Amino acid sequence: MTTASKIDLMICTLTKRERLKRGDFRAATWTKCSETAHFVLLATNNQCSIKRFAVTIRKKTGDAVVRNRVRRIVKEFFRLHKDLFREDSDSLIRVKGLPQNLTMGEIGPELKALLSSGKMRTSIR
């Protein structure tokens, strides 16, 4: 594997620095940026000048298997679409409810609509 391909691979990974820990998002003041039928996007500025991300989902939403599947799909969306997120912000996606099908094909367009609303870029500056 060449150095260039390793760098390209690292861009598409979800690194440890890009994950928000429990203490990070409990202490922050979150601003509601946008909302869809199943997701809410909350954001705040950070001092580390990197994109950081977390997903929260309530136990009422479904059993552990379902919650973990939704969490994995949303994290995969972040990994593949990092360019939609601001560089110096923390993003928290709260899952309100479950879509009919738990697939990237159904959840992906809704998450794109959540992020492309334009409010994220202006509301937390």
HUSULSUL-V613162 format. One record per residue. N is the residue number from 1. RES is the residue in one letter. SS is DSSP state (~ for helix, > for strand, _ for the rest). Layout:
BEGIN
{{N RES SS} {N RES SS}}
END
This chain:
BEGIN
{{1 M _} {2 T _} {3 T ~} {4 A ~} {5 S ~} {6 K ~} {7 I ~} {8 D ~} {9 L ~} {10 M ~} {11 I ~} {12 C _} {13 T _} {14 L _} {15 T _} {16 K ~} {17 R ~} {18 E ~} {19 R >} {20 L _} {21 K _} {22 R ~} {23 G ~} {24 D ~} {25 F ~} {26 R ~} {27 A ~} {28 A _} {29 T _} {30 W _} {31 T >} {32 K >} {33 C >} {34 S >} {35 E >} {36 T _} {37 A _} {38 H _} {39 F >} {40 V >} {41 L >} {42 L >} {43 A >} {44 T >} {45 N >} {46 N _} {47 Q _} {48 C _} {49 S _} {50 I _} {51 K _} {52 R >} {53 F >} {54 A >} {55 V >} {56 T >} {57 I >} {58 R _} {59 K ~} {60 K ~} {61 T ~} {62 G _} {63 D _} {64 A ~} {65 V ~} {66 V ~} {67 R ~} {68 N ~} {69 R ~} {70 V ~} {71 R ~} {72 R ~} {73 I ~} {74 V ~} {75 K ~} {76 E ~} {77 F ~} {78 F ~} {79 R ~} {80 L ~} {81 H _} {82 K ~} {83 D ~} {84 L ~} {85 F _} {86 R _} {87 E _} {88 D _} {89 S >} {90 D >} {91 S >} {92 L >} {93 I >} {94 R >} {95 V >} {96 K _} {97 G _} {98 L _} {99 P _} {100 Q _} {101 N _} {102 L _} {103 T _} {104 M ~} {105 G ~} {106 E ~} {107 I ~} {108 G ~} {109 P ~} {110 E ~} {111 L ~} {112 K ~} {113 A ~} {114 L ~} {115 L ~} {116 S _} {117 S _} {118 G _} {119 K ~} {120 M ~} {121 R ~} {122 T ~} {123 S ~} {124 I _} {125 R _}}
END
